[in-house]
Amino acid sequence: MPTPPPDDDYCPPLCDSILGVIGHTPMVELRRFVESRNLRGRILAKLEHLNPGFSKKDRIALEIMREARASGDLKPGQTVVELTSGNTGTGLAIVCRSMGHPFVAVMSRGNTIERARMMAALGARVELVDQAPGAVPGQVSGNDLALVEQRARQLVKELHAFRANQFELQGNVLAHERHTGPEIWRQAGGKVDVFVDLPGTAGSFTGVARFLKRSNPALRAYVVEPATAPVLAGKPVTNPSHKIQGGGYAIADLPLLDRSLVTDYLTVTDDDATAAARALASEEGIFAGFSAGANLAAAAQLLKGREAGATVVILICDSGLKYLSTDLHPPL
């Protein structure tokens, strides 16, 4: 039977700023998706797109800023700079505005324009960097990201800014180890067998898997990659451009990826990720992006095979609202 709605008199607590709304996201069992495909097991979806910036990256933005303030690396009123596919930038725009720091987001033109417009609306200065020669619009490669990194470094020097480096700072991992992982464990009633995640920076994979493995040493954790760029698995890259924005950059050395936590590596195609994201919307009422679709497609692979009968947790990384200019969800 479906889970009954909460009592009518339930209401979240009053927060003194938008920062109090970050985290504590709900988790939903994807019963319709599983049953319609005759899968054996359960898929639990952590709805990170319900954060105020519509993604899991709000969590790391807050933790990185808190850690930097506590260490003294971030001075009062200092400008913050970071490269982004749009989600971390949105989170930082929200957090920086609340904490009193100017923020400059540096993003490839290959990412969706919705993200840039949202960051600007939230008070960020947005620097858009042209893609590398031969790049495919709407598909950000490692070469594109390298150009964004170059511009971010220039801006840090020019503005004497703090670099909220999501690829290196431990606040990224700690956000998920301290908060997302424990929330998942409580919401699942301590019954989690498998965690599946597509790494961008690898902060959510490492943080969540680290906590869940402490709670259940038998937990299996799988890294998901685009089928054409399985570089973390040590396989050849046949095409660094793909539709799964926010991850799969074909970067072999991700500083935050703890490989000791990885059970195995899985791949999904653009079509697999797209179909799963559309199924999330039409069957489960969850309007999500490409990376959530990739996570769901990988979870379905596992329940069809080696993890049949298991309880699998995935993250719904961001909202489908950030992809309305793409072909992820069909136009009217």
BAMAR-895076 format. One record per residue (C-alpha): chain; residue in one letter; x negated, y negated, z. Coordinates in nm, 3 decimals. Layout:
<atoms>
A  a  X  Y  Z $
...
</atoms>
This chain:
<atoms>
A  m  0.000  0.000  0.000 $
A  p  -0.118  -0.357  -0.064 $
A  t  -0.262  -0.544  0.231 $
A  p  0.010  -0.762  0.388 $
A  p  -0.040  -1.138  0.386 $
A  p  -0.173  -1.304  0.702 $
A  d  0.068  -1.423  0.968 $
A  d  0.248  -1.743  0.871 $
A  d  0.098  -1.925  1.167 $
A  y  -0.264  -1.848  1.067 $
A  c  -0.466  -2.150  0.958 $
A  p  -0.844  -2.197  0.914 $
A  p  -1.005  -2.430  1.170 $
A  l  -1.049  -2.802  1.105 $
A  c  -1.400  -2.880  0.973 $
A  d  -1.582  -3.208  1.031 $
A  s  -1.730  -3.203  0.678 $
A  i  -1.721  -2.998  0.359 $
A  l  -2.029  -2.809  0.485 $
A  g  -1.807  -2.625  0.733 $
A  v  -1.613  -2.472  0.445 $
A  i  -1.916  -2.296  0.294 $
A  g  -1.914  -1.920  0.351 $
A  h  -1.664  -1.698  0.531 $
A  t  -1.518  -1.600  0.193 $
A  p  -1.253  -1.325  0.168 $
A  m  -1.316  -0.977  0.029 $
A  v  -1.065  -0.785  -0.184 $
A  e  -1.039  -0.418  -0.278 $
A  l  -1.000  -0.380  -0.655 $
A  r  -0.737  -0.107  -0.641 $
A  r  -0.572  -0.177  -0.977 $
A  f  -0.900  -0.179  -1.166 $
A  v  -1.016  0.147  -1.006 $
A  e  -0.687  0.335  -1.036 $
A  s  -0.617  0.232  -1.397 $
A  r  -0.952  0.382  -1.500 $
A  n  -0.926  0.694  -1.284 $
A  l  -1.245  0.605  -1.102 $
A  r  -1.333  0.797  -0.787 $
A  g  -1.419  0.565  -0.501 $
A  r  -1.362  0.202  -0.401 $
A  i  -1.486  -0.133  -0.527 $
A  l  -1.482  -0.423  -0.279 $
A  a  -1.525  -0.771  -0.427 $
A  k  -1.666  -1.054  -0.214 $
A  l  -1.498  -1.369  -0.348 $
A  e  -1.789  -1.611  -0.353 $
A  h  -1.618  -1.821  -0.621 $
A  l  -1.393  -1.952  -0.343 $
A  n  -1.676  -2.156  -0.191 $
A  p  -1.622  -2.533  -0.240 $
A  g  -1.865  -2.548  -0.533 $
A  f  -1.705  -2.235  -0.682 $
A  s  -2.009  -2.008  -0.641 $
A  k  -2.230  -1.810  -0.402 $
A  k  -2.501  -2.073  -0.448 $
A  d  -2.333  -2.311  -0.202 $
A  r  -2.465  -2.083  0.071 $
A  i  -2.828  -2.107  -0.036 $
A  a  -2.808  -2.482  -0.092 $
A  l  -2.701  -2.529  0.270 $
A  e  -2.957  -2.286  0.413 $
A  i  -3.247  -2.426  0.209 $
A  m  -3.164  -2.780  0.321 $
A  r  -3.125  -2.680  0.685 $
A  e  -3.455  -2.491  0.683 $
A  a  -3.636  -2.781  0.515 $
A  r  -3.503  -3.032  0.765 $
A  a  -3.594  -2.810  1.059 $
A  s  -3.952  -2.763  0.930 $
A  g  -3.999  -3.132  0.850 $
A  d  -4.060  -3.060  0.481 $
A  l  -3.752  -3.269  0.397 $
A  k  -3.758  -3.626  0.526 $
A  p  -3.447  -3.834  0.605 $
A  g  -3.308  -3.987  0.286 $
A  q  -3.566  -3.816  0.063 $
A  t  -3.464  -3.729  -0.294 $
A  v  -3.410  -3.359  -0.369 $
A  v  -3.485  -3.203  -0.710 $
A  e  -3.410  -2.856  -0.838 $
A  l  -3.369  -2.667  -1.164 $
A  t  -3.035  -2.494  -1.199 $
A  s  -2.804  -2.308  -1.431 $
A  g  -2.536  -2.522  -1.270 $
A  n  -2.432  -2.328  -0.962 $
A  t  -2.721  -2.406  -0.728 $
A  g  -2.709  -2.763  -0.856 $
A  t  -2.341  -2.789  -0.768 $
A  g  -2.408  -2.654  -0.420 $
A  l  -2.698  -2.894  -0.371 $
A  a  -2.489  -3.187  -0.498 $
A  i  -2.231  -3.110  -0.228 $
A  v  -2.485  -3.050  0.050 $
A  c  -2.712  -3.342  -0.038 $
A  r  -2.423  -3.586  -0.051 $
A  s  -2.304  -3.468  0.291 $
A  m  -2.656  -3.488  0.440 $
A  g  -2.748  -3.824  0.285 $
A  h  -3.002  -3.722  0.019 $
A  p  -3.004  -3.829  -0.348 $
A  f  -3.008  -3.523  -0.573 $
A  v  -3.141  -3.468  -0.925 $
A  a  -3.030  -3.151  -1.107 $
A  v  -3.240  -3.028  -1.400 $
A  m  -3.053  -2.794  -1.635 $
A  s  -3.092  -2.643  -1.981 $
A  r  -2.854  -2.760  -2.251 $
A  g  -2.789  -2.390  -2.307 $
A  n  -2.574  -2.377  -1.994 $
A  t  -2.207  -2.476  -2.007 $
A  i  -2.125  -2.846  -2.004 $
A  e  -1.859  -2.789  -1.737 $
A  r  -2.137  -2.736  -1.485 $
A  a  -2.318  -3.059  -1.574 $
A  r  -1.997  -3.260  -1.554 $
A  m  -1.910  -3.110  -1.216 $
A  m  -2.254  -3.192  -1.071 $
A  a  -2.230  -3.548  -1.199 $
A  a  -1.882  -3.586  -1.051 $
A  l  -2.024  -3.476  -0.714 $
A  g  -2.283  -3.753  -0.721 $
A  a  -2.584  -3.579  -0.874 $
A  r  -2.811  -3.723  -1.139 $
A  v  -2.819  -3.458  -1.412 $
A  e  -3.117  -3.414  -1.647 $
A  l  -3.038  -3.191  -1.946 $
A  v  -3.338  -3.025  -2.111 $
A  d  -3.332  -2.919  -2.477 $
A  q  -3.360  -2.546  -2.542 $
A  a  -3.670  -2.383  -2.687 $
A  p  -3.700  -2.366  -3.067 $
A  g  -3.485  -2.086  -3.206 $
A  a  -3.277  -2.052  -2.889 $
A  v  -2.909  -1.963  -2.911 $
A  p  -2.670  -2.228  -2.774 $
A  g  -2.489  -2.096  -2.469 $
A  q  -2.753  -1.830  -2.402 $
A  v  -3.039  -1.936  -2.173 $
A  s  -3.364  -1.741  -2.207 $
A  g  -3.678  -1.734  -1.996 $
A  n  -3.840  -1.973  -2.247 $
A  d  -3.557  -2.221  -2.196 $
A  l  -3.597  -2.191  -1.820 $
A  a  -3.971  -2.259  -1.849 $
A  l  -3.895  -2.594  -2.013 $
A  v  -3.653  -2.679  -1.733 $
A  e  -3.919  -2.586  -1.476 $
A  q  -4.171  -2.816  -1.646 $
A  r  -3.931  -3.112  -1.628 $
A  a  -3.840  -3.037  -1.265 $
A  r  -4.207  -3.050  -1.165 $
A  q  -4.251  -3.383  -1.342 $
A  l  -3.954  -3.531  -1.157 $
A  v  -4.080  -3.411  -0.819 $
A  k  -4.404  -3.602  -0.877 $
A  e  -4.236  -3.913  -1.019 $
A  l  -3.979  -3.939  -0.738 $
A  h  -4.192  -3.806  -0.451 $
A  a  -3.907  -3.562  -0.405 $
A  f  -3.850  -3.245  -0.209 $
A  r  -3.828  -2.942  -0.439 $
A  a  -3.542  -2.715  -0.327 $
A  n  -3.710  -2.424  -0.506 $
A  q  -3.446  -2.151  -0.516 $
A  f  -3.688  -1.904  -0.677 $
A  e  -3.936  -1.922  -0.389 $
A  l  -3.789  -2.066  -0.067 $
A  q  -3.684  -1.809  0.192 $
A  g  -3.370  -2.007  0.275 $
A  n  -3.224  -1.845  -0.036 $
A  v  -3.264  -1.495  0.108 $
A  l  -3.179  -1.599  0.464 $
A  a  -2.842  -1.744  0.357 $
A  h  -2.731  -1.398  0.249 $
A  e  -2.914  -1.199  0.515 $
A  r  -2.774  -1.415  0.796 $
A  h  -2.425  -1.474  0.661 $
A  t  -2.306  -1.296  0.343 $
A  g  -2.432  -0.951  0.447 $
A  p  -2.282  -0.960  0.798 $
A  e  -1.951  -1.088  0.660 $
A  i  -1.939  -0.797  0.411 $
A  w  -2.015  -0.544  0.684 $
A  r  -1.740  -0.676  0.913 $
A  q  -1.482  -0.705  0.637 $
A  a  -1.552  -0.352  0.512 $
A  g  -1.521  -0.215  0.865 $
A  g  -1.879  -0.089  0.851 $
A  k  -1.802  0.135  0.553 $
A  v  -2.035  0.034  0.269 $
A  d  -2.224  0.295  0.066 $
A  v  -2.349  0.093  -0.232 $
A  f  -2.435  -0.268  -0.314 $
A  v  -2.466  -0.381  -0.677 $
A  d  -2.602  -0.721  -0.788 $
A  l  -2.734  -0.900  -1.096 $
A  p  -3.041  -1.101  -0.985 $
A  g  -3.095  -1.459  -1.094 $
A  t  -3.338  -1.561  -0.822 $
A  a  -3.280  -1.228  -0.639 $
A  g  -3.187  -1.409  -0.317 $
A  s  -2.843  -1.252  -0.288 $
A  f  -2.968  -0.905  -0.379 $
A  t  -3.250  -0.909  -0.124 $
A  g  -3.059  -1.085  0.154 $
A  v  -2.742  -0.876  0.136 $
A  a  -2.922  -0.545  0.075 $
A  r  -3.166  -0.610  0.360 $
A  f  -2.885  -0.664  0.612 $
A  l  -2.671  -0.376  0.484 $
A  k  -2.965  -0.134  0.491 $
A  r  -3.034  -0.227  0.853 $
A  s  -2.670  -0.151  0.929 $
A  n  -2.660  0.166  0.715 $
A  p  -3.007  0.309  0.632 $
A  a  -2.843  0.539  0.375 $
A  l  -2.711  0.246  0.170 $
A  r  -2.802  0.245  -0.200 $
A  a  -2.874  -0.091  -0.367 $
A  y  -2.877  -0.128  -0.746 $
A  v  -3.020  -0.412  -0.955 $
A  v  -2.816  -0.500  -1.265 $
A  e  -2.977  -0.641  -1.580 $
A  p  -2.862  -0.736  -1.932 $
A  a  -2.904  -0.443  -2.171 $
A  t  -3.135  -0.644  -2.398 $
A  a  -3.359  -0.777  -2.118 $
A  p  -3.422  -0.504  -1.857 $
A  v  -3.758  -0.648  -1.755 $
A  l  -3.725  -0.577  -1.382 $
A  a  -3.690  -0.208  -1.465 $
A  g  -4.015  -0.229  -1.661 $
A  k  -3.846  -0.173  -1.997 $
A  p  -3.900  -0.371  -2.319 $
A  v  -3.705  -0.689  -2.389 $
A  t  -3.531  -0.657  -2.725 $
A  n  -3.351  -0.991  -2.705 $
A  p  -3.408  -1.243  -2.422 $
A  s  -3.088  -1.431  -2.516 $
A  h  -2.762  -1.298  -2.376 $
A  k  -2.431  -1.435  -2.250 $
A  i  -2.473  -1.359  -1.879 $
A  q  -2.559  -1.706  -1.751 $
A  g  -2.728  -1.738  -1.412 $
A  g  -2.928  -1.416  -1.431 $
A  g  -3.130  -1.182  -1.651 $
A  y  -3.392  -1.441  -1.744 $
A  a  -3.646  -1.170  -1.840 $
A  i  -3.879  -1.287  -1.563 $
A  a  -4.071  -0.981  -1.445 $
A  d  -4.204  -1.139  -1.126 $
A  l  -3.922  -1.268  -0.907 $
A  p  -4.086  -1.373  -0.578 $
A  l  -3.772  -1.314  -0.372 $
A  l  -3.699  -0.964  -0.505 $
A  d  -3.782  -0.703  -0.242 $
A  r  -3.835  -0.396  -0.458 $
A  s  -3.849  -0.168  -0.153 $
A  l  -3.471  -0.218  -0.129 $
A  v  -3.400  -0.113  -0.490 $
A  t  -3.250  0.232  -0.539 $
A  d  -3.240  0.202  -0.918 $
A  y  -3.185  -0.034  -1.210 $
A  l  -2.871  -0.051  -1.425 $
A  t  -2.795  -0.232  -1.751 $
A  v  -2.478  -0.383  -1.895 $
A  t  -2.407  -0.528  -2.238 $
A  d  -2.255  -0.869  -2.308 $
A  d  -1.940  -0.688  -2.418 $
A  d  -1.928  -0.483  -2.096 $
A  a  -1.961  -0.796  -1.882 $
A  t  -1.702  -0.985  -2.085 $
A  a  -1.448  -0.703  -2.076 $
A  a  -1.490  -0.657  -1.700 $
A  a  -1.454  -1.032  -1.631 $
A  r  -1.136  -1.038  -1.838 $
A  a  -1.005  -0.733  -1.651 $
A  l  -1.074  -0.906  -1.319 $
A  a  -0.851  -1.194  -1.431 $
A  s  -0.569  -1.001  -1.597 $
A  e  -0.552  -0.705  -1.359 $
A  e  -0.666  -0.842  -1.023 $
A  g  -0.594  -1.216  -1.048 $
A  i  -0.963  -1.304  -0.994 $
A  f  -1.084  -1.570  -1.239 $
A  a  -1.459  -1.519  -1.254 $
A  g  -1.767  -1.565  -1.470 $
A  f  -2.000  -1.342  -1.672 $
A  s  -2.218  -1.231  -1.380 $
A  a  -1.919  -1.107  -1.180 $
A  g  -1.816  -0.913  -1.489 $
A  a  -2.163  -0.762  -1.512 $
A  n  -2.151  -0.657  -1.146 $
A  l  -1.809  -0.498  -1.191 $
A  a  -1.910  -0.315  -1.510 $
A  a  -2.214  -0.172  -1.329 $
A  a  -2.001  -0.065  -1.032 $
A  a  -1.766  0.117  -1.267 $
A  q  -2.064  0.295  -1.426 $
A  l  -2.167  0.423  -1.085 $
A  l  -1.822  0.546  -0.986 $
A  k  -1.799  0.736  -1.313 $
A  g  -2.125  0.914  -1.236 $
A  r  -2.380  0.940  -0.958 $
A  e  -2.185  0.738  -0.698 $
A  a  -1.839  0.892  -0.753 $
A  g  -1.640  0.872  -0.429 $
A  a  -1.851  0.589  -0.282 $
A  t  -1.750  0.246  -0.153 $
A  v  -1.925  -0.011  -0.372 $
A  v  -1.955  -0.383  -0.289 $
A  i  -2.002  -0.650  -0.555 $
A  l  -2.018  -1.029  -0.548 $
A  i  -1.784  -1.248  -0.749 $
A  c  -2.063  -1.495  -0.808 $
A  d  -1.878  -1.788  -0.963 $
A  s  -1.553  -1.911  -1.116 $
A  g  -1.427  -1.865  -1.468 $
A  l  -1.353  -2.238  -1.468 $
A  k  -1.724  -2.289  -1.540 $
A  y  -1.699  -2.101  -1.870 $
A  l  -1.395  -2.254  -2.040 $
A  s  -1.617  -2.381  -2.324 $
A  t  -1.737  -2.024  -2.397 $
A  d  -1.565  -1.718  -2.540 $
A  l  -1.552  -1.543  -2.200 $
A  h  -1.179  -1.604  -2.167 $
A  p  -0.985  -1.625  -2.496 $
A  p  -0.842  -1.968  -2.598 $
A  l  -0.468  -2.018  -2.634 $
</atoms>
